[in-house]
Amino acid sequence: MKKRFEVRILGQELSVISDSGDEHVANVTRYVMEKVEEAGKSAGSKNALSIAILAALNIADEYFRVAGVKENIHSQLESRSEQLIHLINDIR
């Protein structure tokens, strides 16, 4: 069941609708706020839009790195599974 959550990031009140639980939404919000805070420290600008864009770029970079690692692990598991299947078939 979807629920409305009110969050505040960079001084902006936002309504978020999610079917995830309270804890998940709180964790996601906290993570984004941490990334915004990091971007704000490294940005020379105090412009909220610039900080938000930098935070989004940092989050996207993390996502693509993790997705790459996941894909690599998936490929390795698939390859090893195929090798095991061949070994089992050879034993028969």
PDB file of N, CA, C and O in Angstrom:
ATOM      1  N   MET A   1       0.838  -1.180   0.000  1.00  0.00           N
ATOM      2  CA  MET A   1       0.000   0.000   0.000  1.00  0.00           C
ATOM      3  C   MET A   1       0.880   1.240   0.000  1.00  0.00           C
ATOM      4  O   MET A   1       1.794   1.359   0.816  1.00  0.00           O
ATOM      5  N   LYS A   2       0.610   2.146  -0.900  1.00  0.00           N
ATOM      6  CA  LYS A   2       1.424   3.356  -1.012  1.00  0.00           C
ATOM      7  C   LYS A   2       1.095   4.312   0.128  1.00  0.00           C
ATOM      8  O   LYS A   2      -0.041   4.421   0.591  1.00  0.00           O
ATOM      9  N   LYS A   3       2.139   4.987   0.548  1.00  0.00           N
ATOM     10  CA  LYS A   3       2.005   5.922   1.653  1.00  0.00           C
ATOM     11  C   LYS A   3       2.746   7.200   1.290  1.00  0.00           C
ATOM     12  O   LYS A   3       3.752   7.149   0.581  1.00  0.00           O
ATOM     13  N   ARG A   4       2.275   8.326   1.757  1.00  0.00           N
ATOM     14  CA  ARG A   4       2.904   9.614   1.487  1.00  0.00           C
ATOM     15  C   ARG A   4       3.861   9.959   2.635  1.00  0.00           C
ATOM     16  O   ARG A   4       3.518   9.850   3.812  1.00  0.00           O
ATOM     17  N   PHE A   5       5.051  10.372   2.255  1.00  0.00           N
ATOM     18  CA  PHE A   5       6.068  10.783   3.216  1.00  0.00           C
ATOM     19  C   PHE A   5       6.460  12.221   2.905  1.00  0.00           C
ATOM     20  O   PHE A   5       6.573  12.599   1.739  1.00  0.00           O
ATOM     21  N   GLU A   6       6.662  13.004   3.921  1.00  0.00           N
ATOM     22  CA  GLU A   6       7.135  14.380   3.755  1.00  0.00           C
ATOM     23  C   GLU A   6       8.619  14.398   4.116  1.00  0.00           C
ATOM     24  O   GLU A   6       8.999  14.012   5.222  1.00  0.00           O
ATOM     25  N   VAL A   7       9.450  14.845   3.186  1.00  0.00           N
ATOM     26  CA  VAL A   7      10.887  14.934   3.439  1.00  0.00           C
ATOM     27  C   VAL A   7      11.355  16.348   3.138  1.00  0.00           C
ATOM     28  O   VAL A   7      10.738  17.076   2.360  1.00  0.00           O
ATOM     29  N   ARG A   8      12.452  16.717   3.768  1.00  0.00           N
ATOM     30  CA  ARG A   8      13.023  18.049   3.557  1.00  0.00           C
ATOM     31  C   ARG A   8      14.482  17.872   3.163  1.00  0.00           C
ATOM     32  O   ARG A   8      15.289  17.357   3.936  1.00  0.00           O
ATOM     33  N   ILE A   9      14.810  18.310   1.942  1.00  0.00           N
ATOM     34  CA  ILE A   9      16.176  18.234   1.433  1.00  0.00           C
ATOM     35  C   ILE A   9      16.517  19.577   0.803  1.00  0.00           C
ATOM     36  O   ILE A   9      15.752  20.110   0.000  1.00  0.00           O
ATOM     37  N   LEU A  10      17.666  20.115   1.173  1.00  0.00           N
ATOM     38  CA  LEU A  10      18.116  21.422   0.679  1.00  0.00           C
ATOM     39  C   LEU A  10      17.057  22.505   0.899  1.00  0.00           C
ATOM     40  O   LEU A  10      16.865  23.387   0.062  1.00  0.00           O
ATOM     41  N   GLY A  11      16.382  22.418   2.033  1.00  0.00           N
ATOM     42  CA  GLY A  11      15.382  23.424   2.375  1.00  0.00           C
ATOM     43  C   GLY A  11      14.070  23.277   1.623  1.00  0.00           C
ATOM     44  O   GLY A  11      13.186  24.126   1.743  1.00  0.00           O
ATOM     45  N   GLN A  12      13.937  22.222   0.860  1.00  0.00           N
ATOM     46  CA  GLN A  12      12.717  21.993   0.074  1.00  0.00           C
ATOM     47  C   GLN A  12      11.885  20.892   0.723  1.00  0.00           C
ATOM     48  O   GLN A  12      12.379  19.800   1.004  1.00  0.00           O
ATOM     49  N   GLU A  13      10.613  21.205   0.954  1.00  0.00           N
ATOM     50  CA  GLU A  13       9.676  20.193   1.420  1.00  0.00           C
ATOM     51  C   GLU A  13       9.185  19.412   0.218  1.00  0.00           C
ATOM     52  O   GLU A  13       8.713  19.992  -0.759  1.00  0.00           O
ATOM     53  N   LEU A  14       9.297  18.105   0.289  1.00  0.00           N
ATOM     54  CA  LEU A  14       8.877  17.249  -0.812  1.00  0.00           C
ATOM     55  C   LEU A  14       7.939  16.163  -0.294  1.00  0.00           C
ATOM     56  O   LEU A  14       8.130  15.634   0.800  1.00  0.00           O
ATOM     57  N   SER A  15       6.939  15.843  -1.080  1.00  0.00           N
ATOM     58  CA  SER A  15       6.062  14.706  -0.786  1.00  0.00           C
ATOM     59  C   SER A  15       6.541  13.528  -1.608  1.00  0.00           C
ATOM     60  O   SER A  15       6.671  13.616  -2.829  1.00  0.00           O
ATOM     61  N   VAL A  16       6.798  12.442  -0.935  1.00  0.00           N
ATOM     62  CA  VAL A  16       7.255  11.228  -1.594  1.00  0.00           C
ATOM     63  C   VAL A  16       6.198  10.161  -1.368  1.00  0.00           C
ATOM     64  O   VAL A  16       5.767   9.929  -0.238  1.00  0.00           O
ATOM     65  N   ILE A  17       5.786   9.516  -2.445  1.00  0.00           N
ATOM     66  CA  ILE A  17       4.820   8.433  -2.325  1.00  0.00           C
ATOM     67  C   ILE A  17       5.565   7.132  -2.587  1.00  0.00           C
ATOM     68  O   ILE A  17       6.225   6.977  -3.615  1.00  0.00           O
ATOM     69  N   SER A  18       5.450   6.195  -1.642  1.00  0.00           N
ATOM     70  CA  SER A  18       6.195   4.942  -1.755  1.00  0.00           C
ATOM     71  C   SER A  18       5.409   3.812  -1.118  1.00  0.00           C
ATOM     72  O   SER A  18       4.642   4.013  -0.176  1.00  0.00           O
ATOM     73  N   ASP A  19       5.618   2.621  -1.654  1.00  0.00           N
ATOM     74  CA  ASP A  19       5.034   1.449  -1.014  1.00  0.00           C
ATOM     75  C   ASP A  19       6.058   0.748  -0.123  1.00  0.00           C
ATOM     76  O   ASP A  19       5.791  -0.322   0.424  1.00  0.00           O
ATOM     77  N   SER A  20       7.225   1.359   0.015  1.00  0.00           N
ATOM     78  CA  SER A  20       8.243   0.852   0.934  1.00  0.00           C
ATOM     79  C   SER A  20       7.891   1.296   2.347  1.00  0.00           C
ATOM     80  O   SER A  20       7.089   2.208   2.549  1.00  0.00           O
ATOM     81  N   GLY A  21       8.497   0.642   3.302  1.00  0.00           N
ATOM     82  CA  GLY A  21       8.227   0.966   4.695  1.00  0.00           C
ATOM     83  C   GLY A  21       8.886   2.261   5.145  1.00  0.00           C
ATOM     84  O   GLY A  21       9.733   2.828   4.455  1.00  0.00           O
ATOM     85  N   ASP A  22       8.475   2.703   6.310  1.00  0.00           N
ATOM     86  CA  ASP A  22       9.000   3.936   6.894  1.00  0.00           C
ATOM     87  C   ASP A  22      10.521   3.919   7.000  1.00  0.00           C
ATOM     88  O   ASP A  22      11.192   4.899   6.675  1.00  0.00           O
ATOM     89  N   GLU A  23      11.054   2.786   7.462  1.00  0.00           N
ATOM     90  CA  GLU A  23      12.501   2.686   7.665  1.00  0.00           C
ATOM     91  C   GLU A  23      13.249   2.810   6.348  1.00  0.00           C
ATOM     92  O   GLU A  23      14.279   3.480   6.283  1.00  0.00           O
ATOM     93  N   HIS A  24      12.744   2.172   5.293  1.00  0.00           N
ATOM     94  CA  HIS A  24      13.394   2.244   3.989  1.00  0.00           C
ATOM     95  C   HIS A  24      13.407   3.680   3.472  1.00  0.00           C
ATOM     96  O   HIS A  24      14.439   4.172   3.016  1.00  0.00           O
ATOM     97  N   VAL A  25      12.271   4.340   3.543  1.00  0.00           N
ATOM     98  CA  VAL A  25      12.192   5.731   3.066  1.00  0.00           C
ATOM     99  C   VAL A  25      13.116   6.616   3.899  1.00  0.00           C
ATOM    100  O   VAL A  25      13.779   7.497   3.353  1.00  0.00           O
ATOM    101  N   ALA A  26      13.167   6.396   5.196  1.00  0.00           N
ATOM    102  CA  ALA A  26      14.062   7.172   6.056  1.00  0.00           C
ATOM    103  C   ALA A  26      15.521   6.932   5.676  1.00  0.00           C
ATOM    104  O   ALA A  26      16.316   7.872   5.646  1.00  0.00           O
ATOM    105  N   ASN A  27      15.876   5.682   5.386  1.00  0.00           N
ATOM    106  CA  ASN A  27      17.249   5.364   4.985  1.00  0.00           C
ATOM    107  C   ASN A  27      17.606   6.008   3.651  1.00  0.00           C
ATOM    108  O   ASN A  27      18.700   6.552   3.498  1.00  0.00           O
ATOM    109  N   VAL A  28      16.697   5.951   2.691  1.00  0.00           N
ATOM    110  CA  VAL A  28      16.946   6.566   1.387  1.00  0.00           C
ATOM    111  C   VAL A  28      17.094   8.077   1.544  1.00  0.00           C
ATOM    112  O   VAL A  28      18.003   8.680   0.974  1.00  0.00           O
ATOM    113  N   THR A  29      16.207   8.677   2.313  1.00  0.00           N
ATOM    114  CA  THR A  29      16.268  10.124   2.538  1.00  0.00           C
ATOM    115  C   THR A  29      17.572  10.516   3.215  1.00  0.00           C
ATOM    116  O   THR A  29      18.210  11.494   2.826  1.00  0.00           O
ATOM    117  N   ARG A  30      17.965   9.760   4.219  1.00  0.00           N
ATOM    118  CA  ARG A  30      19.218  10.041   4.939  1.00  0.00           C
ATOM    119  C   ARG A  30      20.412   9.912   3.994  1.00  0.00           C
ATOM    120  O   ARG A  30      21.331  10.729   4.043  1.00  0.00           O
ATOM    121  N   TYR A  31      20.405   8.892   3.137  1.00  0.00           N
ATOM    122  CA  TYR A  31      21.485   8.683   2.177  1.00  0.00           C
ATOM    123  C   TYR A  31      21.594   9.869   1.218  1.00  0.00           C
ATOM    124  O   TYR A  31      22.684  10.388   0.979  1.00  0.00           O
ATOM    125  N   VAL A  32      20.465  10.285   0.678  1.00  0.00           N
ATOM    126  CA  VAL A  32      20.469  11.434  -0.239  1.00  0.00           C
ATOM    127  C   VAL A  32      20.949  12.678   0.488  1.00  0.00           C
ATOM    128  O   VAL A  32      21.732  13.448  -0.067  1.00  0.00           O
ATOM    129  N   MET A  33      20.499  12.888   1.707  1.00  0.00           N
ATOM    130  CA  MET A  33      20.930  14.066   2.468  1.00  0.00           C
ATOM    131  C   MET A  33      22.432  14.037   2.707  1.00  0.00           C
ATOM    132  O   MET A  33      23.085  15.078   2.646  1.00  0.00           O
ATOM    133  N   GLU A  34      22.989  12.859   2.980  1.00  0.00           N
ATOM    134  CA  GLU A  34      24.439  12.738   3.156  1.00  0.00           C
ATOM    135  C   GLU A  34      25.172  13.089   1.866  1.00  0.00           C
ATOM    136  O   GLU A  34      26.182  13.791   1.888  1.00  0.00           O
ATOM    137  N   LYS A  35      24.654  12.594   0.740  1.00  0.00           N
ATOM    138  CA  LYS A  35      25.279  12.888  -0.551  1.00  0.00           C
ATOM    139  C   LYS A  35      25.181  14.368  -0.891  1.00  0.00           C
ATOM    140  O   LYS A  35      26.115  14.938  -1.455  1.00  0.00           O
ATOM    141  N   VAL A  36      24.070  14.987  -0.557  1.00  0.00           N
ATOM    142  CA  VAL A  36      23.896  16.425  -0.775  1.00  0.00           C
ATOM    143  C   VAL A  36      24.882  17.200   0.092  1.00  0.00           C
ATOM    144  O   VAL A  36      25.490  18.172  -0.356  1.00  0.00           O
ATOM    145  N   GLU A  37      25.030  16.755   1.336  1.00  0.00           N
ATOM    146  CA  GLU A  37      25.970  17.412   2.253  1.00  0.00           C
ATOM    147  C   GLU A  37      27.403  17.300   1.737  1.00  0.00           C
ATOM    148  O   GLU A  37      28.149  18.279   1.768  1.00  0.00           O
ATOM    149  N   GLU A  38      27.793  16.116   1.262  1.00  0.00           N
ATOM    150  CA  GLU A  38      29.128  15.919   0.695  1.00  0.00           C
ATOM    151  C   GLU A  38      29.337  16.822  -0.526  1.00  0.00           C
ATOM    152  O   GLU A  38      30.376  17.468  -0.665  1.00  0.00           O
ATOM    153  N   ALA A  39      28.333  16.855  -1.402  1.00  0.00           N
ATOM    154  CA  ALA A  39      28.444  17.679  -2.607  1.00  0.00           C
ATOM    155  C   ALA A  39      28.537  19.152  -2.239  1.00  0.00           C
ATOM    156  O   ALA A  39      29.276  19.907  -2.870  1.00  0.00           O
ATOM    157  N   GLY A  40      27.789  19.560  -1.220  1.00  0.00           N
ATOM    158  CA  GLY A  40      27.828  20.948  -0.781  1.00  0.00           C
ATOM    159  C   GLY A  40      29.190  21.350  -0.251  1.00  0.00           C
ATOM    160  O   GLY A  40      29.630  22.483  -0.448  1.00  0.00           O
ATOM    161  N   LYS A  41      29.858  20.423   0.422  1.00  0.00           N
ATOM    162  CA  LYS A  41      31.195  20.711   0.954  1.00  0.00           C
ATOM    163  C   LYS A  41      32.224  20.845  -0.162  1.00  0.00           C
ATOM    164  O   LYS A  41      33.137  21.666  -0.082  1.00  0.00           O
ATOM    165  N   SER A  42      32.067  20.023  -1.212  1.00  0.00           N
ATOM    166  CA  SER A  42      33.056  20.054  -2.286  1.00  0.00           C
ATOM    167  C   SER A  42      32.734  21.112  -3.345  1.00  0.00           C
ATOM    168  O   SER A  42      33.606  21.495  -4.125  1.00  0.00           O
ATOM    169  N   ALA A  43      31.499  21.577  -3.372  1.00  0.00           N
ATOM    170  CA  ALA A  43      31.102  22.575  -4.373  1.00  0.00           C
ATOM    171  C   ALA A  43      31.528  23.967  -3.911  1.00  0.00           C
ATOM    172  O   ALA A  43      31.396  24.317  -2.738  1.00  0.00           O
ATOM    173  N   GLY A  44      32.021  24.721  -4.823  1.00  0.00           N
ATOM    174  CA  GLY A  44      32.372  26.096  -4.490  1.00  0.00           C
ATOM    175  C   GLY A  44      31.129  26.973  -4.373  1.00  0.00           C
ATOM    176  O   GLY A  44      31.161  28.048  -3.776  1.00  0.00           O
ATOM    177  N   SER A  45      30.054  26.495  -4.948  1.00  0.00           N
ATOM    178  CA  SER A  45      28.812  27.254  -5.010  1.00  0.00           C
ATOM    179  C   SER A  45      27.884  26.869  -3.867  1.00  0.00           C
ATOM    180  O   SER A  45      27.903  25.734  -3.392  1.00  0.00           O
ATOM    181  N   LYS A  46      27.092  27.805  -3.441  1.00  0.00           N
ATOM    182  CA  LYS A  46      26.049  27.532  -2.449  1.00  0.00           C
ATOM    183  C   LYS A  46      24.705  27.392  -3.134  1.00  0.00           C
ATOM    184  O   LYS A  46      23.668  27.315  -2.475  1.00  0.00           O
ATOM    185  N   ASN A  47      24.724  27.359  -4.457  1.00  0.00           N
ATOM    186  CA  ASN A  47      23.511  27.226  -5.244  1.00  0.00           C
ATOM    187  C   ASN A  47      22.922  25.835  -5.037  1.00  0.00           C
ATOM    188  O   ASN A  47      23.591  24.833  -5.292  1.00  0.00           O
ATOM    189  N   ALA A  48      21.675  25.767  -4.577  1.00  0.00           N
ATOM    190  CA  ALA A  48      21.031  24.495  -4.266  1.00  0.00           C
ATOM    191  C   ALA A  48      20.934  23.600  -5.499  1.00  0.00           C
ATOM    192  O   ALA A  48      21.116  22.387  -5.393  1.00  0.00           O
ATOM    193  N   LEU A  49      20.654  24.173  -6.654  1.00  0.00           N
ATOM    194  CA  LEU A  49      20.541  23.370  -7.873  1.00  0.00           C
ATOM    195  C   LEU A  49      21.881  22.731  -8.222  1.00  0.00           C
ATOM    196  O   LEU A  49      21.926  21.551  -8.569  1.00  0.00           O
ATOM    197  N   SER A  50      22.964  23.485  -8.138  1.00  0.00           N
ATOM    198  CA  SER A  50      24.295  22.934  -8.430  1.00  0.00           C
ATOM    199  C   SER A  50      24.637  21.807  -7.467  1.00  0.00           C
ATOM    200  O   SER A  50      25.166  20.773  -7.874  1.00  0.00           O
ATOM    201  N   ILE A  51      24.336  22.009  -6.199  1.00  0.00           N
ATOM    202  CA  ILE A  51      24.608  20.984  -5.194  1.00  0.00           C
ATOM    203  C   ILE A  51      23.781  19.734  -5.471  1.00  0.00           C
ATOM    204  O   ILE A  51      24.290  18.617  -5.379  1.00  0.00           O
ATOM    205  N   ALA A  52      22.506  19.920  -5.810  1.00  0.00           N
ATOM    206  CA  ALA A  52      21.635  18.777  -6.104  1.00  0.00           C
ATOM    207  C   ALA A  52      22.134  18.007  -7.321  1.00  0.00           C
ATOM    208  O   ALA A  52      22.116  16.776  -7.326  1.00  0.00           O
ATOM    209  N   ILE A  53      22.580  18.725  -8.354  1.00  0.00           N
ATOM    210  CA  ILE A  53      23.087  18.065  -9.558  1.00  0.00           C
ATOM    211  C   ILE A  53      24.371  17.298  -9.244  1.00  0.00           C
ATOM    212  O   ILE A  53      24.537  16.168  -9.702  1.00  0.00           O
ATOM    213  N   LEU A  54      25.270  17.890  -8.480  1.00  0.00           N
ATOM    214  CA  LEU A  54      26.507  17.192  -8.090  1.00  0.00           C
ATOM    215  C   LEU A  54      26.190  15.942  -7.278  1.00  0.00           C
ATOM    216  O   LEU A  54      26.796  14.892  -7.490  1.00  0.00           O
ATOM    217  N   ALA A  55      25.246  16.051  -6.353  1.00  0.00           N
ATOM    218  CA  ALA A  55      24.851  14.888  -5.552  1.00  0.00           C
ATOM    219  C   ALA A  55      24.268  13.801  -6.451  1.00  0.00           C
ATOM    220  O   ALA A  55      24.576  12.621  -6.282  1.00  0.00           O
ATOM    221  N   ALA A  56      23.429  14.195  -7.400  1.00  0.00           N
ATOM    222  CA  ALA A  56      22.836  13.228  -8.326  1.00  0.00           C
ATOM    223  C   ALA A  56      23.916  12.552  -9.166  1.00  0.00           C
ATOM    224  O   ALA A  56      23.857  11.343  -9.392  1.00  0.00           O
ATOM    225  N   LEU A  57      24.893  13.312  -9.623  1.00  0.00           N
ATOM    226  CA  LEU A  57      25.992  12.733 -10.398  1.00  0.00           C
ATOM    227  C   LEU A  57      26.798  11.740  -9.558  1.00  0.00           C
ATOM    228  O   LEU A  57      27.189  10.680 -10.048  1.00  0.00           O
ATOM    229  N   ASN A  58      27.041  12.083  -8.301  1.00  0.00           N
ATOM    230  CA  ASN A  58      27.779  11.183  -7.413  1.00  0.00           C
ATOM    231  C   ASN A  58      26.999   9.897  -7.161  1.00  0.00           C
ATOM    232  O   ASN A  58      27.575   8.809  -7.156  1.00  0.00           O
ATOM    233  N   ILE A  59      25.693  10.019  -6.951  1.00  0.00           N
ATOM    234  CA  ILE A  59      24.853   8.842  -6.728  1.00  0.00           C
ATOM    235  C   ILE A  59      24.809   7.984  -7.992  1.00  0.00           C
ATOM    236  O   ILE A  59      24.895   6.758  -7.913  1.00  0.00           O
ATOM    237  N   ALA A  60      24.677   8.622  -9.153  1.00  0.00           N
ATOM    238  CA  ALA A  60      24.656   7.878 -10.424  1.00  0.00           C
ATOM    239  C   ALA A  60      25.983   7.160 -10.639  1.00  0.00           C
ATOM    240  O   ALA A  60      25.999   6.020 -11.103  1.00  0.00           O
ATOM    241  N   ASP A  61      27.098   7.812 -10.308  1.00  0.00           N
ATOM    242  CA  ASP A  61      28.408   7.183 -10.444  1.00  0.00           C
ATOM    243  C   ASP A  61      28.493   5.937  -9.565  1.00  0.00           C
ATOM    244  O   ASP A  61      28.955   4.889 -10.016  1.00  0.00           O
ATOM    245  N   GLU A  62      28.055   6.046  -8.323  1.00  0.00           N
ATOM    246  CA  GLU A  62      28.048   4.889  -7.422  1.00  0.00           C
ATOM    247  C   GLU A  62      27.177   3.776  -7.991  1.00  0.00           C
ATOM    248  O   GLU A  62      27.564   2.607  -7.976  1.00  0.00           O
ATOM    249  N   TYR A  63      26.014   4.139  -8.485  1.00  0.00           N
ATOM    250  CA  TYR A  63      25.093   3.152  -9.046  1.00  0.00           C
ATOM    251  C   TYR A  63      25.751   2.381 -10.191  1.00  0.00           C
ATOM    252  O   TYR A  63      25.714   1.151 -10.216  1.00  0.00           O
ATOM    253  N   PHE A  64      26.353   3.106 -11.138  1.00  0.00           N
ATOM    254  CA  PHE A  64      26.958   2.441 -12.288  1.00  0.00           C
ATOM    255  C   PHE A  64      28.153   1.589 -11.887  1.00  0.00           C
ATOM    256  O   PHE A  64      28.384   0.536 -12.482  1.00  0.00           O
ATOM    257  N   ARG A  65      28.911   2.020 -10.897  1.00  0.00           N
ATOM    258  CA  ARG A  65      30.030   1.201 -10.418  1.00  0.00           C
ATOM    259  C   ARG A  65      29.518  -0.097  -9.799  1.00  0.00           C
ATOM    260  O   ARG A  65      30.039  -1.174 -10.087  1.00  0.00           O
ATOM    261  N   VAL A  66      28.500   0.009  -8.953  1.00  0.00           N
ATOM    262  CA  VAL A  66      27.934  -1.180  -8.312  1.00  0.00           C
ATOM    263  C   VAL A  66      27.284  -2.088  -9.353  1.00  0.00           C
ATOM    264  O   VAL A  66      27.411  -3.310  -9.277  1.00  0.00           O
ATOM    265  N   ALA A  67      26.590  -1.495 -10.324  1.00  0.00           N
ATOM    266  CA  ALA A  67      25.969  -2.295 -11.380  1.00  0.00           C
ATOM    267  C   ALA A  67      27.036  -3.041 -12.178  1.00  0.00           C
ATOM    268  O   ALA A  67      26.817  -4.187 -12.572  1.00  0.00           O
ATOM    269  N   GLY A  68      28.170  -2.422 -12.420  1.00  0.00           N
ATOM    270  CA  GLY A  68      29.269  -3.073 -13.124  1.00  0.00           C
ATOM    271  C   GLY A  68      29.831  -4.239 -12.337  1.00  0.00           C
ATOM    272  O   GLY A  68      30.107  -5.300 -12.897  1.00  0.00           O
ATOM    273  N   VAL A  69      30.000  -4.045 -11.040  1.00  0.00           N
ATOM    274  CA  VAL A  69      30.498  -5.120 -10.176  1.00  0.00           C
ATOM    275  C   VAL A  69      29.491  -6.267 -10.169  1.00  0.00           C
ATOM    276  O   VAL A  69      29.867  -7.435 -10.264  1.00  0.00           O
ATOM    277  N   LYS A  70      28.217  -5.924 -10.055  1.00  0.00           N
ATOM    278  CA  LYS A  70      27.158  -6.948 -10.063  1.00  0.00           C
ATOM    279  C   LYS A  70      27.181  -7.744 -11.363  1.00  0.00           C
ATOM    280  O   LYS A  70      27.073  -8.970 -11.345  1.00  0.00           O
ATOM    281  N   GLU A  71      27.319  -7.058 -12.478  1.00  0.00           N
ATOM    282  CA  GLU A  71      27.354  -7.722 -13.781  1.00  0.00           C
ATOM    283  C   GLU A  71      28.565  -8.641 -13.890  1.00  0.00           C
ATOM    284  O   GLU A  71      28.468  -9.743 -14.431  1.00  0.00           O
ATOM    285  N   ASN A  72      29.698  -8.186 -13.378  1.00  0.00           N
ATOM    286  CA  ASN A  72      30.915  -8.986 -13.388  1.00  0.00           C
ATOM    287  C   ASN A  72      30.736 -10.259 -12.564  1.00  0.00           C
ATOM    288  O   ASN A  72      31.103 -11.349 -13.003  1.00  0.00           O
ATOM    289  N   ILE A  73      30.171 -10.112 -11.374  1.00  0.00           N
ATOM    290  CA  ILE A  73      29.931 -11.273 -10.511  1.00  0.00           C
ATOM    291  C   ILE A  73      28.945 -12.228 -11.184  1.00  0.00           C
ATOM    292  O   ILE A  73      29.130 -13.445 -11.155  1.00  0.00           O
ATOM    293  N   HIS A  74      27.907 -11.671 -11.785  1.00  0.00           N
ATOM    294  CA  HIS A  74      26.917 -12.492 -12.485  1.00  0.00           C
ATOM    295  C   HIS A  74      27.579 -13.291 -13.608  1.00  0.00           C
ATOM    296  O   HIS A  74      27.307 -14.481 -13.766  1.00  0.00           O
ATOM    297  N   SER A  75      28.435 -12.649 -14.379  1.00  0.00           N
ATOM    298  CA  SER A  75      29.132 -13.332 -15.476  1.00  0.00           C
ATOM    299  C   SER A  75      30.030 -14.442 -14.951  1.00  0.00           C
ATOM    300  O   SER A  75      30.088 -15.530 -15.525  1.00  0.00           O
ATOM    301  N   GLN A  76      30.733 -14.161 -13.854  1.00  0.00           N
ATOM    302  CA  GLN A  76      31.610 -15.175 -13.265  1.00  0.00           C
ATOM    303  C   GLN A  76      30.806 -16.381 -12.782  1.00  0.00           C
ATOM    304  O   GLN A  76      31.200 -17.525 -13.008  1.00  0.00           O
ATOM    305  N   LEU A  77      29.682 -16.124 -12.118  1.00  0.00           N
ATOM    306  CA  LEU A  77      28.840 -17.208 -11.624  1.00  0.00           C
ATOM    307  C   LEU A  77      28.263 -18.029 -12.779  1.00  0.00           C
ATOM    308  O   LEU A  77      28.202 -19.256 -12.716  1.00  0.00           O
ATOM    309  N   GLU A  78      27.850 -17.339 -13.815  1.00  0.00           N
ATOM    310  CA  GLU A  78      27.315 -18.035 -14.989  1.00  0.00           C
ATOM    311  C   GLU A  78      28.387 -18.926 -15.624  1.00  0.00           C
ATOM    312  O   GLU A  78      28.117 -20.072 -15.983  1.00  0.00           O
ATOM    313  N   SER A  79      29.587 -18.397 -15.758  1.00  0.00           N
ATOM    314  CA  SER A  79      30.690 -19.159 -16.347  1.00  0.00           C
ATOM    315  C   SER A  79      31.025 -20.373 -15.483  1.00  0.00           C
ATOM    316  O   SER A  79      31.214 -21.473 -16.004  1.00  0.00           O
ATOM    317  N   ARG A  80      31.098 -20.181 -14.183  1.00  0.00           N
ATOM    318  CA  ARG A  80      31.423 -21.294 -13.288  1.00  0.00           C
ATOM    319  C   ARG A  80      30.311 -22.341 -13.286  1.00  0.00           C
ATOM    320  O   ARG A  80      30.577 -23.541 -13.211  1.00  0.00           O
ATOM    321  N   SER A  81      29.070 -21.879 -13.367  1.00  0.00           N
ATOM    322  CA  SER A  81      27.945 -22.824 -13.433  1.00  0.00           C
ATOM    323  C   SER A  81      28.035 -23.674 -14.689  1.00  0.00           C
ATOM    324  O   SER A  81      27.815 -24.884 -14.641  1.00  0.00           O
ATOM    325  N   GLU A  82      28.353 -23.052 -15.800  1.00  0.00           N
ATOM    326  CA  GLU A  82      28.499 -23.796 -17.054  1.00  0.00           C
ATOM    327  C   GLU A  82      29.638 -24.805 -16.955  1.00  0.00           C
ATOM    328  O   GLU A  82      29.521 -25.928 -17.445  1.00  0.00           O
ATOM    329  N   GLN A  83      30.741 -24.405 -16.321  1.00  0.00           N
ATOM    330  CA  GLN A  83      31.864 -25.332 -16.147  1.00  0.00           C
ATOM    331  C   GLN A  83      31.449 -26.529 -15.298  1.00  0.00           C
ATOM    332  O   GLN A  83      31.801 -27.668 -15.605  1.00  0.00           O
ATOM    333  N   LEU A  84      30.693 -26.263 -14.220  1.00  0.00           N
ATOM    334  CA  LEU A  84      30.232 -27.354 -13.363  1.00  0.00           C
ATOM    335  C   LEU A  84      29.288 -28.286 -14.116  1.00  0.00           C
ATOM    336  O   LEU A  84      29.357 -29.506 -13.962  1.00  0.00           O
ATOM    337  N   ILE A  85      28.418 -27.717 -14.918  1.00  0.00           N
ATOM    338  CA  ILE A  85      27.492 -28.531 -15.717  1.00  0.00           C
ATOM    339  C   ILE A  85      28.279 -29.433 -16.658  1.00  0.00           C
ATOM    340  O   ILE A  85      27.965 -30.616 -16.791  1.00  0.00           O
ATOM    341  N   HIS A  86      29.297 -28.887 -17.309  1.00  0.00           N
ATOM    342  CA  HIS A  86      30.135 -29.687 -18.206  1.00  0.00           C
ATOM    343  C   HIS A  86      30.860 -30.804 -17.445  1.00  0.00           C
ATOM    344  O   HIS A  86      30.941 -31.934 -17.926  1.00  0.00           O
ATOM    345  N   LEU A  87      31.380 -30.487 -16.270  1.00  0.00           N
ATOM    346  CA  LEU A  87      32.060 -31.503 -15.457  1.00  0.00           C
ATOM    347  C   LEU A  87      31.089 -32.619 -15.049  1.00  0.00           C
ATOM    348  O   LEU A  87      31.436 -33.799 -15.106  1.00  0.00           O
ATOM    349  N   ILE A  88      29.902 -32.247 -14.648  1.00  0.00           N
ATOM    350  CA  ILE A  88      28.896 -33.241 -14.254  1.00  0.00           C
ATOM    351  C   ILE A  88      28.526 -34.105 -15.449  1.00  0.00           C
ATOM    352  O   ILE A  88      28.416 -35.325 -15.325  1.00  0.00           O
ATOM    353  N   ASN A  89      28.335 -33.481 -16.602  1.00  0.00           N
ATOM    354  CA  ASN A  89      27.992 -34.250 -17.810  1.00  0.00           C
ATOM    355  C   ASN A  89      29.123 -35.172 -18.224  1.00  0.00           C
ATOM    356  O   ASN A  89      28.871 -36.268 -18.723  1.00  0.00           O
ATOM    357  N   ASP A  90      30.354 -34.752 -18.029  1.00  0.00           N
ATOM    358  CA  ASP A  90      31.507 -35.593 -18.378  1.00  0.00           C
ATOM    359  C   ASP A  90      31.598 -36.821 -17.472  1.00  0.00           C
ATOM    360  O   ASP A  90      32.055 -37.880 -17.901  1.00  0.00           O
ATOM    361  N   ILE A  91      31.169 -36.678 -16.235  1.00  0.00           N
ATOM    362  CA  ILE A  91      31.219 -37.787 -15.270  1.00  0.00           C
ATOM    363  C   ILE A  91      30.187 -38.849 -15.632  1.00  0.00           C
ATOM    364  O   ILE A  91      30.421 -40.036 -15.405  1.00  0.00           O
ATOM    365  N   ARG A  92      29.074 -38.449 -16.178  1.00  0.00           N
ATOM    366  CA  ARG A  92      27.999 -39.383 -16.509  1.00  0.00           C
ATOM    367  C   ARG A  92      28.425 -40.271 -17.576  1.00  0.00           C
ATOM    368  O   ARG A  92      27.659 -41.136 -18.002  1.00  0.00           O
TER     369      ARG A  92
END
